[in-house]
Amino acid sequence: MSECLSPFVAARVPFLEYLEELRSTWTDLSWKTLLEESGGPEGVAVLGVDLVEGFCRQGALSSPRVAAIVAPAVGLLSRAHQAGVRHFLFPCDRHPARSPEFDAFPPHCLEGTPEAELVAEIRNLPFAEAFQVVPKQSLSSFVETDLRERLLARPELRTLVVLGDVTDLCLYQLAMTCRLLANARSLPWQVVVPARAVATYDLDVPTARSLGVLPHDGDLLHLLFLYHLQLNGVRIVQDLV
């Protein structure tokens, strides 16, 4: 089949095959091991980005692929709490009605609407009073928010567990900025991303062309951006068990 591909595409088949192989190396990590590495539960923070109704079940940017990570995310959060973790941060889109971001994406997650709320399964967890929601108005969880200050106020932190959506946009921005901040400030943080609790949306080429928008290969971009996080020192695991 490779002889039917253009030279540009054919030359990249080995790398695409490598991405598939890389995925098989991501294994589960136990909370017991993670807590030992982190000096106990007080050394761990869990950051769940954009686990809101507007990306899961309601609105123009909702996606069944993203909705599918709600159950794994709830399981991970529950296991974290059972392990003694008490530091949970949820950066969430909450846009004003005339957000400049709507020039690139359809209106979504307007502040004061159900779309901007954490999904019900997470809101209704019995330990939800420990959750800190960090409203954001861009793909970045750090630009014009106090997330950095909240993290730096806890010098005991050793591990940041980052989950949510979408892999190549807000999740990537969050995990990468955590890694870069740790590098720039010589902080003892490891950044861990559990792939099972991360997802991105899919928009095939024919549909995108019919809508006059850019396509988005969810499977490829999910793998590619997790690879790029790993390339930059983020630890990718399959799940935290």
C-alpha positions as CSV (number, residue, x, y, z in Angstrom):
1,M,0.0,0.0,0.0
2,S,2.9,2.4,0.7
3,E,3.7,2.6,-3.0
4,C,0.2,4.3,-3.5
5,L,1.1,7.0,-1.0
6,S,2.7,10.3,-1.8
7,P,6.4,10.6,-0.9
8,F,5.6,13.0,1.9
9,V,3.1,10.6,3.5
10,A,5.1,7.4,2.9
11,A,8.2,8.9,4.5
12,R,6.1,9.4,7.7
13,V,4.7,5.9,8.0
14,P,7.6,4.7,10.3
15,F,6.9,7.6,12.7
16,L,3.2,6.8,12.8
17,E,4.0,3.2,13.5
18,Y,6.3,4.4,16.3
19,L,3.5,6.4,17.8
20,E,1.4,3.2,18.0
21,E,4.3,1.3,19.6
22,L,4.8,4.2,22.1
23,R,1.2,3.9,23.3
24,S,1.8,0.3,24.3
25,T,4.5,1.4,26.7
26,W,2.1,3.5,28.8
27,T,1.3,1.3,31.7
28,D,-0.8,1.8,34.9
29,L,0.8,3.4,37.9
30,S,-0.3,2.6,41.4
31,W,-1.3,5.4,43.8
32,K,0.9,3.6,46.4
33,T,4.0,4.2,44.2
34,L,3.0,7.7,43.3
35,L,2.5,8.7,46.9
36,E,5.9,7.2,47.9
37,E,7.5,9.2,45.1
38,S,5.7,12.4,46.2
39,G,6.4,12.2,50.0
40,G,2.8,11.4,50.8
41,P,-0.7,12.6,49.7
42,E,0.1,16.2,50.6
43,G,2.7,16.2,47.8
44,V,0.1,15.5,45.1
45,A,-2.3,17.9,43.3
46,V,-4.8,16.7,40.8
47,L,-5.7,19.1,38.0
48,G,-8.7,18.4,35.8
49,V,-9.1,20.7,32.9
50,D,-12.4,21.5,31.1
51,L,-14.3,18.6,32.5
52,V,-17.5,20.6,31.9
53,E,-20.8,20.0,30.4
54,G,-20.0,22.2,27.4
55,F,-17.3,19.8,26.2
56,C,-19.1,16.6,27.2
57,R,-22.8,16.7,26.6
58,Q,-24.1,20.2,25.8
59,G,-23.4,22.9,23.2
60,A,-21.5,23.3,19.9
61,L,-18.2,21.8,21.2
62,S,-19.5,18.8,23.1
63,S,-18.1,15.5,22.0
64,P,-18.9,11.9,22.8
65,R,-15.2,11.1,22.7
66,V,-14.7,13.6,25.5
67,A,-17.8,12.5,27.4
68,A,-16.3,9.0,27.4
69,I,-13.5,10.1,29.8
70,V,-16.0,11.2,32.5
71,A,-16.2,7.8,34.1
72,P,-12.4,7.2,34.1
73,A,-11.9,10.7,35.5
74,V,-14.5,10.0,38.3
75,G,-12.7,6.8,39.1
76,L,-9.3,8.4,39.2
77,L,-10.6,11.3,41.4
78,S,-12.2,8.8,43.8
79,R,-9.1,6.7,44.0
80,A,-7.0,9.9,44.6
81,H,-9.3,10.9,47.5
82,Q,-9.2,7.4,49.0
83,A,-5.4,7.6,48.8
84,G,-5.5,10.8,50.9
85,V,-5.1,13.4,48.2
86,R,-7.0,16.6,49.1
87,H,-5.7,19.1,46.6
88,F,-8.0,19.2,43.5
89,L,-8.0,22.0,41.0
90,F,-10.4,22.3,38.0
91,P,-9.5,25.0,35.4
92,C,-12.8,25.5,33.5
93,D,-13.8,27.5,30.5
94,R,-16.1,30.4,31.5
95,H,-16.4,32.8,28.6
96,P,-18.0,36.2,28.3
97,A,-20.6,36.6,25.6
98,R,-18.2,38.4,23.2
99,S,-15.1,36.4,23.8
100,P,-12.4,36.8,21.1
101,E,-11.9,33.1,21.2
102,F,-15.3,32.7,19.4
103,D,-13.5,34.0,16.2
104,A,-11.7,30.6,16.2
105,F,-14.3,28.3,17.8
106,P,-18.1,28.5,18.1
107,P,-19.5,30.1,21.2
108,H,-19.2,27.7,24.1
109,C,-19.2,27.5,27.9
110,L,-20.7,30.9,28.5
111,E,-20.3,32.1,32.1
112,G,-23.5,31.5,34.0
113,T,-24.8,28.7,31.8
114,P,-24.9,24.9,32.5
115,E,-22.2,24.4,29.8
116,A,-19.6,26.1,32.1
117,E,-20.3,23.8,35.0
118,L,-18.3,20.7,36.0
119,V,-20.1,17.6,34.7
120,A,-22.7,16.3,37.2
121,E,-20.8,13.2,38.0
122,I,-17.9,15.2,39.3
123,R,-20.0,18.0,40.9
124,N,-21.8,15.3,42.9
125,L,-18.8,13.4,44.2
126,P,-19.1,13.2,48.0
127,F,-15.8,15.1,48.5
128,A,-16.6,17.8,46.0
129,E,-16.3,20.5,48.7
130,A,-12.5,20.1,48.3
131,F,-12.6,21.1,44.6
132,Q,-11.2,24.5,43.6
133,V,-12.6,25.7,40.3
134,V,-10.3,28.1,38.4
135,P,-12.3,30.0,35.7
136,K,-10.4,30.7,32.5
137,Q,-11.1,32.5,29.3
138,S,-8.6,31.0,26.9
139,L,-6.9,27.7,26.1
140,S,-4.4,28.3,28.8
141,S,-5.2,27.6,32.4
142,F,-2.4,30.0,33.4
143,V,-3.1,33.2,31.4
144,E,-5.0,35.7,33.5
145,T,-5.8,33.2,36.2
146,D,-4.4,32.6,39.7
147,L,-3.5,29.0,39.0
148,R,0.2,29.6,39.2
149,E,-0.1,31.3,42.6
150,R,-2.3,28.5,43.9
151,L,0.3,25.9,43.0
152,L,3.3,27.9,44.2
153,A,1.6,28.5,47.5
154,R,2.1,24.8,48.2
155,P,5.9,24.2,48.5
156,E,5.2,20.6,49.5
157,L,4.0,19.7,46.0
158,R,6.0,17.1,44.2
159,T,3.6,15.7,41.7
160,L,0.9,17.3,39.5
161,V,-1.6,14.8,38.0
162,V,-3.1,16.4,34.9
163,L,-6.3,15.0,33.2
164,G,-9.2,16.3,31.1
165,D,-9.7,17.7,27.6
166,V,-8.8,18.2,25.0
167,T,-5.5,16.5,24.5
168,D,-4.0,18.9,21.9
169,L,-5.5,22.1,23.2
170,C,-6.3,22.9,26.8
171,L,-4.9,19.7,28.3
172,Y,-1.6,20.1,26.4
173,Q,-1.3,23.8,27.4
174,L,-1.9,22.9,31.1
175,A,0.5,20.0,31.3
176,M,3.2,21.7,29.2
177,T,3.0,24.9,31.2
178,C,3.3,23.0,34.5
179,R,6.4,21.3,33.1
180,L,7.9,24.6,31.8
181,L,7.2,26.4,35.1
182,A,8.9,23.6,37.0
183,N,11.9,23.8,34.7
184,A,12.1,27.6,34.9
185,R,11.8,27.7,38.7
186,S,13.8,24.5,39.5
187,L,10.7,23.1,41.2
188,P,10.7,19.4,42.2
189,W,7.5,18.7,40.3
190,Q,6.9,15.7,38.2
191,V,3.9,16.1,35.8
192,V,1.9,13.0,35.2
193,V,-0.8,12.6,32.6
194,P,-3.1,9.4,32.7
195,A,-3.9,8.8,29.1
196,R,-7.2,7.0,29.9
197,A,-8.6,10.1,31.4
198,V,-7.6,12.4,28.5
199,A,-9.4,12.8,25.1
200,T,-9.8,15.1,22.1
201,Y,-12.6,15.5,19.5
202,D,-12.7,14.2,16.0
203,L,-13.8,15.9,12.8
204,D,-13.3,14.1,9.5
205,V,-12.1,15.8,6.4
206,P,-15.4,15.5,4.3
207,T,-17.5,16.9,7.2
208,A,-15.0,19.7,7.9
209,R,-15.0,20.6,4.2
210,S,-18.8,20.7,4.1
211,L,-18.8,23.0,7.1
212,G,-16.0,25.2,5.8
213,V,-13.8,24.5,8.9
214,L,-10.5,22.8,9.6
215,P,-10.6,19.0,10.1
216,H,-9.3,17.4,13.2
217,D,-8.0,13.8,13.4
218,G,-8.8,12.9,17.0
219,D,-6.8,9.6,17.1
220,L,-3.7,11.1,15.5
221,L,-3.6,14.3,17.4
222,H,-4.3,12.5,20.7
223,L,-1.3,10.3,20.2
224,L,0.9,13.0,18.7
225,F,0.4,15.5,21.6
226,L,0.8,12.9,24.3
227,Y,4.1,12.0,22.5
228,H,5.1,15.6,22.5
229,L,4.4,16.0,26.2
230,Q,6.5,12.9,26.9
231,L,9.2,14.4,24.7
232,N,9.3,17.4,27.0
233,G,9.5,15.4,30.2
234,V,5.9,14.8,31.1
235,R,5.3,11.3,32.4
236,I,2.5,9.5,30.5
237,V,0.8,6.6,32.1
238,Q,-2.2,4.6,31.2
239,D,-4.1,5.1,34.4
240,L,-3.6,5.7,38.2
241,V,-4.9,2.6,40.0
